[in-house]
Amino acid sequence: MHWENILYVLSSILFIFGIKKLSHPRTARSGNLIASLGMVIAVITTLVVSKNISYELIGIGIIIGSIIGAFFAVRVEMTQMPQMVAIFNGFGGIASALVAAAEFINPSDALSLFSLSTISLSVFVGTLTFTGSFIAFGKLQGFVSGKPIVFPGQQLLNGLLAISVIGLAVYIVLFPENFNIFYTLVALSAVIGITLTIPIGGADMPVVISLLNSYSGIAAASTGFILDNNALIISGALVGASGLILTNIMCKGMNRSLANVIFGAVGLEQDLGSDGEAKEINIKSYSTEEAAIIFDTADKIIVVPGYGLAVAQAQHAMREVADYLSGKGKKVLYAIHPVAGRMPGHMNVLLAEANVPYDQLKDLDQVNNEFEDCDVALVIGANDVVNPAARHDASSPIYGMPILDVDKSQTVIINKRTMNTGFAGVQNELFGYDNSIMVFGDAKDMLQQLLKDLKEL
């Protein structure tokens, strides 16, 4: 075994341990460092064993990349993390596609049928990931409508594009000297990335992000075969496999198939009554002073964070309220739904930033039994993941999705800025329940005022 393969195996082991540690907020930081060390070893090994490379250009690339990375690390807010992840997925995909394209246009050796096949796969998946990721970024950032964008014949168009791409890839393998066909493959791959992503609504963004992450790994692994680089093959396969596993977890969290996520266009439907009119619900609006009295008499409190908490940057204010309540001898837990927020693990990352104790964070399966003897469930900016319609309304687009059973609590206090629907585009019947009350306003402002009112009791 050559020495470089030994180092590649070492880097792969570090990748695996790093991914394992990323599964929990407590160990995520060390997992990131371990995986980064593995990547450093793999990159240095590749540079040492490679021939006919320009270290000057590589150095310039490292400097430019480091500056961009540092800029993002300093400037990007936690609420913008989903957008950044989407962009990074796109960059990973296009990097693989560009390397594969360079090898096709200017090959170092004669290209075999296998090499031409992997080049076609890498270019297709990488380019699709790039355009799809930037559409996802646009939806998350608001440049593109978060609602599903659909039009007649859309699925037929996607099918024709897919067949065309397969045909072009076969032609390239058989007749690699035709560059125009190759460029057409790149263009159609970019179009497919757009047409596959625009019909997906905001409710499904966590699934889309994890799926695009998997695509970027597949593209990287394909490029690894092209370059005969074991580290790239292994790391790409790890990213691809972990992304698919996470996508499956997200789909189970919504009780939907991947095909339904991609083609279901959730967010177009409206929650209508039997007469075709939108259902009306009667809400009870309370002040923070009234809510403080309810908290003061409670013994067990479960906080349900959602995207509204992230938008308001209210995680620190929430922790301060929870710390005050815990200091009064009350039990405080956080209920984390797997698809709360805009990316997998969004709420865990957000609360970890505010130094919320890890033992207070409970997943859906752990916490749902806790609501039956809960005095107060505080819902901050969550909507679809607490909608009881998912349990009984077969006409609802979220029917069958596992939800947090906050309605079983003695009192449900819901904070929202407006009565707008969630990402799925349906009304939440929880808001009209007898045990539910609404406290309107920005989450951060509301929590800060709530803490003042609690201290004055």
Contacts in CASP RR format, 6 or more apart in sequence:
PFRMAT RR
TARGET T0000
AUTHOR 0000-0000-0000
METHOD contacts of the structure
MODEL  1
MHWENILYVLSSILFIFGIKKLSHPRTARSGNLIASLGMVIAVITTLVVS
KNISYELIGIGIIIGSIIGAFFAVRVEMTQMPQMVAIFNGFGGIASALVA
AAEFINPSDALSLFSLSTISLSVFVGTLTFTGSFIAFGKLQGFVSGKPIV
FPGQQLLNGLLAISVIGLAVYIVLFPENFNIFYTLVALSAVIGITLTIPI
GGADMPVVISLLNSYSGIAAASTGFILDNNALIISGALVGASGLILTNIM
CKGMNRSLANVIFGAVGLEQDLGSDGEAKEINIKSYSTEEAAIIFDTADK
IIVVPGYGLAVAQAQHAMREVADYLSGKGKKVLYAIHPVAGRMPGHMNVL
LAEANVPYDQLKDLDQVNNEFEDCDVALVIGANDVVNPAARHDASSPIYG
MPILDVDKSQTVIINKRTMNTGFAGVQNELFGYDNSIMVFGDAKDMLQQL
LKDLKEL
4 45 0 8 1.000
4 46 0 8 1.000
4 48 0 8 1.000
4 49 0 8 1.000
5 230 0 8 1.000
7 41 0 8 1.000
7 42 0 8 1.000
7 45 0 8 1.000
8 42 0 8 1.000
8 45 0 8 1.000
8 230 0 8 1.000
8 231 0 8 1.000
8 234 0 8 1.000
10 38 0 8 1.000
10 41 0 8 1.000
11 38 0 8 1.000
11 39 0 8 1.000
11 41 0 8 1.000
11 42 0 8 1.000
11 45 0 8 1.000
11 231 0 8 1.000
11 235 0 8 1.000
12 231 0 8 1.000
12 234 0 8 1.000
12 235 0 8 1.000
12 238 0 8 1.000
14 34 0 8 1.000
14 35 0 8 1.000
14 37 0 8 1.000
14 38 0 8 1.000
14 41 0 8 1.000
15 35 0 8 1.000
15 38 0 8 1.000
15 39 0 8 1.000
15 234 0 8 1.000
15 235 0 8 1.000
15 238 0 8 1.000
16 238 0 8 1.000
17 31 0 8 1.000
17 34 0 8 1.000
17 35 0 8 1.000
18 30 0 8 1.000
18 31 0 8 1.000
18 32 0 8 1.000
18 34 0 8 1.000
18 35 0 8 1.000
19 31 0 8 1.000
19 35 0 8 1.000
19 238 0 8 1.000
19 242 0 8 1.000
20 31 0 8 1.000
21 27 0 8 1.000
21 28 0 8 1.000
21 30 0 8 1.000
21 31 0 8 1.000
21 32 0 8 1.000
21 34 0 8 1.000
22 28 0 8 1.000
22 31 0 8 1.000
22 32 0 8 1.000
22 35 0 8 1.000
24 358 0 8 1.000
25 348 0 8 1.000
25 349 0 8 1.000
25 351 0 8 1.000
25 352 0 8 1.000
25 358 0 8 1.000
25 361 0 8 1.000
26 358 0 8 1.000
28 352 0 8 1.000
39 235 0 8 1.000
42 231 0 8 1.000
42 232 0 8 1.000
42 235 0 8 1.000
45 231 0 8 1.000
46 229 0 8 1.000
46 231 0 8 1.000
47 53 0 8 1.000
47 55 0 8 1.000
47 58 0 8 1.000
72 84 0 8 1.000
76 83 0 8 1.000
76 84 0 8 1.000
77 313 0 8 1.000
78 310 0 8 1.000
78 313 0 8 1.000
78 315 0 8 1.000
78 349 0 8 1.000
78 350 0 8 1.000
78 353 0 8 1.000
79 310 0 8 1.000
79 311 0 8 1.000
79 313 0 8 1.000
80 141 0 8 1.000
81 343 0 8 1.000
81 346 0 8 1.000
81 349 0 8 1.000
82 140 0 8 1.000
82 205 0 8 1.000
82 209 0 8 1.000
82 341 0 8 1.000
82 342 0 8 1.000
82 343 0 8 1.000
82 346 0 8 1.000
83 137 0 8 1.000
83 138 0 8 1.000
83 140 0 8 1.000
83 141 0 8 1.000
85 209 0 8 1.000
85 213 0 8 1.000
85 343 0 8 1.000
86 133 0 8 1.000
86 134 0 8 1.000
86 136 0 8 1.000
86 137 0 8 1.000
86 140 0 8 1.000
86 209 0 8 1.000
86 212 0 8 1.000
87 133 0 8 1.000
87 134 0 8 1.000
87 137 0 8 1.000
89 129 0 8 1.000
89 133 0 8 1.000
89 136 0 8 1.000
89 209 0 8 1.000
89 212 0 8 1.000
89 213 0 8 1.000
89 215 0 8 1.000
89 216 0 8 1.000
90 126 0 8 1.000
90 129 0 8 1.000
90 130 0 8 1.000
90 132 0 8 1.000
90 133 0 8 1.000
90 134 0 8 1.000
90 212 0 8 1.000
90 216 0 8 1.000
91 130 0 8 1.000
92 126 0 8 1.000
92 129 0 8 1.000
92 130 0 8 1.000
92 216 0 8 1.000
92 217 0 8 1.000
92 219 0 8 1.000
92 220 0 8 1.000
93 125 0 8 1.000
93 126 0 8 1.000
93 127 0 8 1.000
93 129 0 8 1.000
93 130 0 8 1.000
93 133 0 8 1.000
93 215 0 8 1.000
93 216 0 8 1.000
93 217 0 8 1.000
93 219 0 8 1.000
93 220 0 8 1.000
94 126 0 8 1.000
94 127 0 8 1.000
94 129 0 8 1.000
94 130 0 8 1.000
95 220 0 8 1.000
96 122 0 8 1.000
96 125 0 8 1.000
96 126 0 8 1.000
96 216 0 8 1.000
96 217 0 8 1.000
96 219 0 8 1.000
96 220 0 8 1.000
96 222 0 8 1.000
96 223 0 8 1.000
97 122 0 8 1.000
97 123 0 8 1.000
97 125 0 8 1.000
97 126 0 8 1.000
97 127 0 8 1.000
97 130 0 8 1.000
97 186 0 8 1.000
97 189 0 8 1.000
97 219 0 8 1.000
99 122 0 8 1.000
99 223 0 8 1.000
99 226 0 8 1.000
99 227 0 8 1.000
100 118 0 8 1.000
100 119 0 8 1.000
100 122 0 8 1.000
100 123 0 8 1.000
100 219 0 8 1.000
100 222 0 8 1.000
100 223 0 8 1.000
100 226 0 8 1.000
101 119 0 8 1.000
101 123 0 8 1.000
101 182 0 8 1.000
101 186 0 8 1.000
103 111 0 8 1.000
103 115 0 8 1.000
103 119 0 8 1.000
103 226 0 8 1.000
103 227 0 8 1.000
104 111 0 8 1.000
104 116 0 8 1.000
104 119 0 8 1.000
104 123 0 8 1.000
104 176 0 8 1.000
104 182 0 8 1.000
105 179 0 8 1.000
107 115 0 8 1.000
111 119 0 8 1.000
111 176 0 8 1.000
113 173 0 8 1.000
114 225 0 8 1.000
115 225 0 8 1.000
115 226 0 8 1.000
116 172 0 8 1.000
116 173 0 8 1.000
116 176 0 8 1.000
117 169 0 8 1.000
117 173 0 8 1.000
118 222 0 8 1.000
118 223 0 8 1.000
118 224 0 8 1.000
118 225 0 8 1.000
118 226 0 8 1.000
119 172 0 8 1.000
119 222 0 8 1.000
119 226 0 8 1.000
120 168 0 8 1.000
120 169 0 8 1.000
120 172 0 8 1.000
120 173 0 8 1.000
120 185 0 8 1.000
121 169 0 8 1.000
121 218 0 8 1.000
121 219 0 8 1.000
121 222 0 8 1.000
122 219 0 8 1.000
122 222 0 8 1.000
122 223 0 8 1.000
122 226 0 8 1.000
123 182 0 8 1.000
123 185 0 8 1.000
123 186 0 8 1.000
123 189 0 8 1.000
124 165 0 8 1.000
124 169 0 8 1.000
124 185 0 8 1.000
124 189 0 8 1.000
125 189 0 8 1.000
125 215 0 8 1.000
125 218 0 8 1.000
125 219 0 8 1.000
125 222 0 8 1.000
126 189 0 8 1.000
126 215 0 8 1.000
126 216 0 8 1.000
126 219 0 8 1.000
127 186 0 8 1.000
127 189 0 8 1.000
127 190 0 8 1.000
127 193 0 8 1.000
128 189 0 8 1.000
128 190 0 8 1.000
128 192 0 8 1.000
128 193 0 8 1.000
128 196 0 8 1.000
128 215 0 8 1.000
129 193 0 8 1.000
129 212 0 8 1.000
129 215 0 8 1.000
129 216 0 8 1.000
129 219 0 8 1.000
130 190 0 8 1.000
131 189 0 8 1.000
131 190 0 8 1.000
131 191 0 8 1.000
131 192 0 8 1.000
131 193 0 8 1.000
131 194 0 8 1.000
131 197 0 8 1.000
132 193 0 8 1.000
132 194 0 8 1.000
132 196 0 8 1.000
132 197 0 8 1.000
132 212 0 8 1.000
133 212 0 8 1.000
133 216 0 8 1.000
135 144 0 8 1.000
135 193 0 8 1.000
135 194 0 8 1.000
135 197 0 8 1.000
135 198 0 8 1.000
136 197 0 8 1.000
136 205 0 8 1.000
136 208 0 8 1.000
136 209 0 8 1.000
136 212 0 8 1.000
137 143 0 8 1.000
138 144 0 8 1.000
139 145 0 8 1.000
139 146 0 8 1.000
139 197 0 8 1.000
139 200 0 8 1.000
139 201 0 8 1.000
139 202 0 8 1.000
139 205 0 8 1.000
140 205 0 8 1.000
140 342 0 8 1.000
144 198 0 8 1.000
146 201 0 8 1.000
146 202 0 8 1.000
146 423 0 8 1.000
147 201 0 8 1.000
147 202 0 8 1.000
147 267 0 8 1.000
147 268 0 8 1.000
148 198 0 8 1.000
148 199 0 8 1.000
148 200 0 8 1.000
148 201 0 8 1.000
148 264 0 8 1.000
148 265 0 8 1.000
148 266 0 8 1.000
148 267 0 8 1.000
148 268 0 8 1.000
149 198 0 8 1.000
149 199 0 8 1.000
150 199 0 8 1.000
150 265 0 8 1.000
150 268 0 8 1.000
154 195 0 8 1.000
154 199 0 8 1.000
155 263 0 8 1.000
157 195 0 8 1.000
158 192 0 8 1.000
158 195 0 8 1.000
158 196 0 8 1.000
161 188 0 8 1.000
161 191 0 8 1.000
161 192 0 8 1.000
161 195 0 8 1.000
162 192 0 8 1.000
164 188 0 8 1.000
165 185 0 8 1.000
165 188 0 8 1.000
165 189 0 8 1.000
165 192 0 8 1.000
168 181 0 8 1.000
168 184 0 8 1.000
168 185 0 8 1.000
168 188 0 8 1.000
169 185 0 8 1.000
171 178 0 8 1.000
171 181 0 8 1.000
172 178 0 8 1.000
172 181 0 8 1.000
172 182 0 8 1.000
172 185 0 8 1.000
175 181 0 8 1.000
196 262 0 8 1.000
197 208 0 8 1.000
199 262 0 8 1.000
199 263 0 8 1.000
199 264 0 8 1.000
199 265 0 8 1.000
200 208 0 8 1.000
200 261 0 8 1.000
200 262 0 8 1.000
200 265 0 8 1.000
201 265 0 8 1.000
201 266 0 8 1.000
201 267 0 8 1.000
201 423 0 8 1.000
202 267 0 8 1.000
202 342 0 8 1.000
202 423 0 8 1.000
203 254 0 8 1.000
203 266 0 8 1.000
203 267 0 8 1.000
203 339 0 8 1.000
203 384 0 8 1.000
203 398 0 8 1.000
203 422 0 8 1.000
203 423 0 8 1.000
203 424 0 8 1.000
203 425 0 8 1.000
204 254 0 8 1.000
204 261 0 8 1.000
204 266 0 8 1.000
204 423 0 8 1.000
205 342 0 8 1.000
205 343 0 8 1.000
205 423 0 8 1.000
206 250 0 8 1.000
206 338 0 8 1.000
206 339 0 8 1.000
206 341 0 8 1.000
206 342 0 8 1.000
206 343 0 8 1.000
206 344 0 8 1.000
206 346 0 8 1.000
207 247 0 8 1.000
207 250 0 8 1.000
207 251 0 8 1.000
207 254 0 8 1.000
207 258 0 8 1.000
207 261 0 8 1.000
207 339 0 8 1.000
208 261 0 8 1.000
209 342 0 8 1.000
209 343 0 8 1.000
209 344 0 8 1.000
210 243 0 8 1.000
210 246 0 8 1.000
210 247 0 8 1.000
210 250 0 8 1.000
210 343 0 8 1.000
210 344 0 8 1.000
211 243 0 8 1.000
211 244 0 8 1.000
211 247 0 8 1.000
211 258 0 8 1.000
213 239 0 8 1.000
213 240 0 8 1.000
213 243 0 8 1.000
213 246 0 8 1.000
214 239 0 8 1.000
214 240 0 8 1.000
214 241 0 8 1.000
214 242 0 8 1.000
214 243 0 8 1.000
214 244 0 8 1.000
214 246 0 8 1.000
214 247 0 8 1.000
215 240 0 8 1.000
216 239 0 8 1.000
216 240 0 8 1.000
217 235 0 8 1.000
217 236 0 8 1.000
217 237 0 8 1.000
217 239 0 8 1.000
217 240 0 8 1.000
218 236 0 8 1.000
218 240 0 8 1.000
220 232 0 8 1.000
220 235 0 8 1.000
220 236 0 8 1.000
220 239 0 8 1.000
221 232 0 8 1.000
221 233 0 8 1.000
221 235 0 8 1.000
221 236 0 8 1.000
221 237 0 8 1.000
221 240 0 8 1.000
223 232 0 8 1.000
224 232 0 8 1.000
224 233 0 8 1.000
224 236 0 8 1.000
225 233 0 8 1.000
246 344 0 8 1.000
247 258 0 8 1.000
248 258 0 8 1.000
249 338 0 8 1.000
249 344 0 8 1.000
250 338 0 8 1.000
250 339 0 8 1.000
250 344 0 8 1.000
251 257 0 8 1.000
251 258 0 8 1.000
251 261 0 8 1.000
252 338 0 8 1.000
252 402 0 8 1.000
253 337 0 8 1.000
253 338 0 8 1.000
253 339 0 8 1.000
253 364 0 8 1.000
253 401 0 8 1.000
253 402 0 8 1.000
254 261 0 8 1.000
254 339 0 8 1.000
254 398 0 8 1.000
254 401 0 8 1.000
254 402 0 8 1.000
255 400 0 8 1.000
255 401 0 8 1.000
255 402 0 8 1.000
256 401 0 8 1.000
266 397 0 8 1.000
266 398 0 8 1.000
266 424 0 8 1.000
267 397 0 8 1.000
267 423 0 8 1.000
267 424 0 8 1.000
267 425 0 8 1.000
267 426 0 8 1.000
269 396 0 8 1.000
269 397 0 8 1.000
269 424 0 8 1.000
269 425 0 8 1.000
269 426 0 8 1.000
270 278 0 8 1.000
270 425 0 8 1.000
270 426 0 8 1.000
271 278 0 8 1.000
271 279 0 8 1.000
271 389 0 8 1.000
271 396 0 8 1.000
271 421 0 8 1.000
271 425 0 8 1.000
271 426 0 8 1.000
271 427 0 8 1.000
272 278 0 8 1.000
272 279 0 8 1.000
273 279 0 8 1.000
278 427 0 8 1.000
279 427 0 8 1.000
279 429 0 8 1.000
281 427 0 8 1.000
281 429 0 8 1.000
281 431 0 8 1.000
281 432 0 8 1.000
282 432 0 8 1.000
283 419 0 8 1.000
283 431 0 8 1.000
283 432 0 8 1.000
283 436 0 8 1.000
283 438 0 8 1.000
284 432 0 8 1.000
284 436 0 8 1.000
284 437 0 8 1.000
284 438 0 8 1.000
285 437 0 8 1.000
285 438 0 8 1.000
285 439 0 8 1.000
285 440 0 8 1.000
286 413 0 8 1.000
286 437 0 8 1.000
286 438 0 8 1.000
286 439 0 8 1.000
287 439 0 8 1.000
288 439 0 8 1.000
288 446 0 8 1.000
288 449 0 8 1.000
288 450 0 8 1.000
288 453 0 8 1.000
289 453 0 8 1.000
290 437 0 8 1.000
291 413 0 8 1.000
291 437 0 8 1.000
291 439 0 8 1.000
291 450 0 8 1.000
291 453 0 8 1.000
292 450 0 8 1.000
292 453 0 8 1.000
292 454 0 8 1.000
292 456 0 8 1.000
292 457 0 8 1.000
293 457 0 8 1.000
294 376 0 8 1.000
294 411 0 8 1.000
294 413 0 8 1.000
295 301 0 8 1.000
295 325 0 8 1.000
295 330 0 8 1.000
295 376 0 8 1.000
295 450 0 8 1.000
295 454 0 8 1.000
296 328 0 8 1.000
296 454 0 8 1.000
296 457 0 8 1.000
297 375 0 8 1.000
298 330 0 8 1.000
298 375 0 8 1.000
298 376 0 8 1.000
298 411 0 8 1.000
299 330 0 8 1.000
299 331 0 8 1.000
299 375 0 8 1.000
300 330 0 8 1.000
300 331 0 8 1.000
300 333 0 8 1.000
300 370 0 8 1.000
300 373 0 8 1.000
300 374 0 8 1.000
300 375 0 8 1.000
300 376 0 8 1.000
301 322 0 8 1.000
301 325 0 8 1.000
301 330 0 8 1.000
301 331 0 8 1.000
301 332 0 8 1.000
301 333 0 8 1.000
301 374 0 8 1.000
301 375 0 8 1.000
301 376 0 8 1.000
301 377 0 8 1.000
301 378 0 8 1.000
302 332 0 8 1.000
302 333 0 8 1.000
302 334 0 8 1.000
302 335 0 8 1.000
302 367 0 8 1.000
302 370 0 8 1.000
302 371 0 8 1.000
302 374 0 8 1.000
302 376 0 8 1.000
302 377 0 8 1.000
302 378 0 8 1.000
302 406 0 8 1.000
302 409 0 8 1.000
303 318 0 8 1.000
303 322 0 8 1.000
303 332 0 8 1.000
303 333 0 8 1.000
303 334 0 8 1.000
303 335 0 8 1.000
303 377 0 8 1.000
303 378 0 8 1.000
303 380 0 8 1.000
304 334 0 8 1.000
304 335 0 8 1.000
304 337 0 8 1.000
304 340 0 8 1.000
304 377 0 8 1.000
304 378 0 8 1.000
304 379 0 8 1.000
304 380 0 8 1.000
304 382 0 8 1.000
304 385 0 8 1.000
304 386 0 8 1.000
304 404 0 8 1.000
304 406 0 8 1.000
305 315 0 8 1.000
305 318 0 8 1.000
305 334 0 8 1.000
305 336 0 8 1.000
305 340 0 8 1.000
305 347 0 8 1.000
305 350 0 8 1.000
305 351 0 8 1.000
305 380 0 8 1.000
305 381 0 8 1.000
305 382 0 8 1.000
306 340 0 8 1.000
306 341 0 8 1.000
306 347 0 8 1.000
306 380 0 8 1.000
306 381 0 8 1.000
306 382 0 8 1.000
306 383 0 8 1.000
306 385 0 8 1.000
307 340 0 8 1.000
307 341 0 8 1.000
307 342 0 8 1.000
307 346 0 8 1.000
307 381 0 8 1.000
307 382 0 8 1.000
307 423 0 8 1.000
308 314 0 8 1.000
308 380 0 8 1.000
308 381 0 8 1.000
308 382 0 8 1.000
308 417 0 8 1.000
308 443 0 8 1.000
309 315 0 8 1.000
309 318 0 8 1.000
309 347 0 8 1.000
309 350 0 8 1.000
309 380 0 8 1.000
309 381 0 8 1.000
309 382 0 8 1.000
309 443 0 8 1.000
310 341 0 8 1.000
310 342 0 8 1.000
310 346 0 8 1.000
310 347 0 8 1.000
310 350 0 8 1.000
311 443 0 8 1.000
312 442 0 8 1.000
312 443 0 8 1.000
312 444 0 8 1.000
312 445 0 8 1.000
313 444 0 8 1.000
314 380 0 8 1.000
314 442 0 8 1.000
314 443 0 8 1.000
314 444 0 8 1.000
314 447 0 8 1.000
315 350 0 8 1.000
315 351 0 8 1.000
315 353 0 8 1.000
315 354 0 8 1.000
315 356 0 8 1.000
316 354 0 8 1.000
317 443 0 8 1.000
317 444 0 8 1.000
317 447 0 8 1.000
317 448 0 8 1.000
317 451 0 8 1.000
318 351 0 8 1.000
318 354 0 8 1.000
318 356 0 8 1.000
318 380 0 8 1.000
318 443 0 8 1.000
318 447 0 8 1.000
319 351 0 8 1.000
319 354 0 8 1.000
319 355 0 8 1.000
319 356 0 8 1.000
320 447 0 8 1.000
320 451 0 8 1.000
321 447 0 8 1.000
321 450 0 8 1.000
321 451 0 8 1.000
321 454 0 8 1.000
322 332 0 8 1.000
322 334 0 8 1.000
322 356 0 8 1.000
322 360 0 8 1.000
324 451 0 8 1.000
324 454 0 8 1.000
324 455 0 8 1.000
325 332 0 8 1.000
325 454 0 8 1.000
326 332 0 8 1.000
332 360 0 8 1.000
333 360 0 8 1.000
333 362 0 8 1.000
333 367 0 8 1.000
333 370 0 8 1.000
334 347 0 8 1.000
334 351 0 8 1.000
334 356 0 8 1.000
334 360 0 8 1.000
334 361 0 8 1.000
334 362 0 8 1.000
335 362 0 8 1.000
335 364 0 8 1.000
335 367 0 8 1.000
335 368 0 8 1.000
335 370 0 8 1.000
335 371 0 8 1.000
335 377 0 8 1.000
335 404 0 8 1.000
335 406 0 8 1.000
336 345 0 8 1.000
336 347 0 8 1.000
336 348 0 8 1.000
336 361 0 8 1.000
336 362 0 8 1.000
336 363 0 8 1.000
336 364 0 8 1.000
336 367 0 8 1.000
337 347 0 8 1.000
337 364 0 8 1.000
337 382 0 8 1.000
337 385 0 8 1.000
337 403 0 8 1.000
337 404 0 8 1.000
338 344 0 8 1.000
338 345 0 8 1.000
338 363 0 8 1.000
338 364 0 8 1.000
339 385 0 8 1.000
340 346 0 8 1.000
340 347 0 8 1.000
340 382 0 8 1.000
340 385 0 8 1.000
341 347 0 8 1.000
348 361 0 8 1.000
351 361 0 8 1.000
352 358 0 8 1.000
362 370 0 8 1.000
364 402 0 8 1.000
364 404 0 8 1.000
367 404 0 8 1.000
368 404 0 8 1.000
368 405 0 8 1.000
371 377 0 8 1.000
371 404 0 8 1.000
371 405 0 8 1.000
371 406 0 8 1.000
371 407 0 8 1.000
371 408 0 8 1.000
371 409 0 8 1.000
372 405 0 8 1.000
372 408 0 8 1.000
372 409 0 8 1.000
374 408 0 8 1.000
374 409 0 8 1.000
374 410 0 8 1.000
375 409 0 8 1.000
375 410 0 8 1.000
375 411 0 8 1.000
376 409 0 8 1.000
376 410 0 8 1.000
376 411 0 8 1.000
376 412 0 8 1.000
376 413 0 8 1.000
377 406 0 8 1.000
377 409 0 8 1.000
377 411 0 8 1.000
377 412 0 8 1.000
377 413 0 8 1.000
378 413 0 8 1.000
378 415 0 8 1.000
379 386 0 8 1.000
379 406 0 8 1.000
379 412 0 8 1.000
379 413 0 8 1.000
379 414 0 8 1.000
379 415 0 8 1.000
380 415 0 8 1.000
380 443 0 8 1.000
380 447 0 8 1.000
381 415 0 8 1.000
381 416 0 8 1.000
381 443 0 8 1.000
382 404 0 8 1.000
383 416 0 8 1.000
383 421 0 8 1.000
383 422 0 8 1.000
383 423 0 8 1.000
383 424 0 8 1.000
383 428 0 8 1.000
384 390 0 8 1.000
384 398 0 8 1.000
384 401 0 8 1.000
384 403 0 8 1.000
384 422 0 8 1.000
384 423 0 8 1.000
384 424 0 8 1.000
384 426 0 8 1.000
384 428 0 8 1.000
385 401 0 8 1.000
385 403 0 8 1.000
385 404 0 8 1.000
386 403 0 8 1.000
386 404 0 8 1.000
386 406 0 8 1.000
386 407 0 8 1.000
386 428 0 8 1.000
386 430 0 8 1.000
387 396 0 8 1.000
387 398 0 8 1.000
387 403 0 8 1.000
387 426 0 8 1.000
387 428 0 8 1.000
387 429 0 8 1.000
387 430 0 8 1.000
388 403 0 8 1.000
388 407 0 8 1.000
388 429 0 8 1.000
388 430 0 8 1.000
388 433 0 8 1.000
389 396 0 8 1.000
389 398 0 8 1.000
389 399 0 8 1.000
389 426 0 8 1.000
389 428 0 8 1.000
389 429 0 8 1.000
390 396 0 8 1.000
390 398 0 8 1.000
390 399 0 8 1.000
390 400 0 8 1.000
390 401 0 8 1.000
390 402 0 8 1.000
390 403 0 8 1.000
391 400 0 8 1.000
391 403 0 8 1.000
393 399 0 8 1.000
393 429 0 8 1.000
396 426 0 8 1.000
397 424 0 8 1.000
397 425 0 8 1.000
397 426 0 8 1.000
398 424 0 8 1.000
398 426 0 8 1.000
406 412 0 8 1.000
406 430 0 8 1.000
407 430 0 8 1.000
407 433 0 8 1.000
407 435 0 8 1.000
407 436 0 8 1.000
409 435 0 8 1.000
410 435 0 8 1.000
411 435 0 8 1.000
411 436 0 8 1.000
411 437 0 8 1.000
412 430 0 8 1.000
412 433 0 8 1.000
412 435 0 8 1.000
412 436 0 8 1.000
412 437 0 8 1.000
413 436 0 8 1.000
413 437 0 8 1.000
413 439 0 8 1.000
414 430 0 8 1.000
414 431 0 8 1.000
414 436 0 8 1.000
414 437 0 8 1.000
414 438 0 8 1.000
414 439 0 8 1.000
415 438 0 8 1.000
415 439 0 8 1.000
415 440 0 8 1.000
415 441 0 8 1.000
415 443 0 8 1.000
415 446 0 8 1.000
415 447 0 8 1.000
416 438 0 8 1.000
416 440 0 8 1.000
416 441 0 8 1.000
417 440 0 8 1.000
417 441 0 8 1.000
417 442 0 8 1.000
417 443 0 8 1.000
418 440 0 8 1.000
419 431 0 8 1.000
421 427 0 8 1.000
421 428 0 8 1.000
422 428 0 8 1.000
430 436 0 8 1.000
431 438 0 8 1.000
439 446 0 8 1.000
439 450 0 8 1.000
END
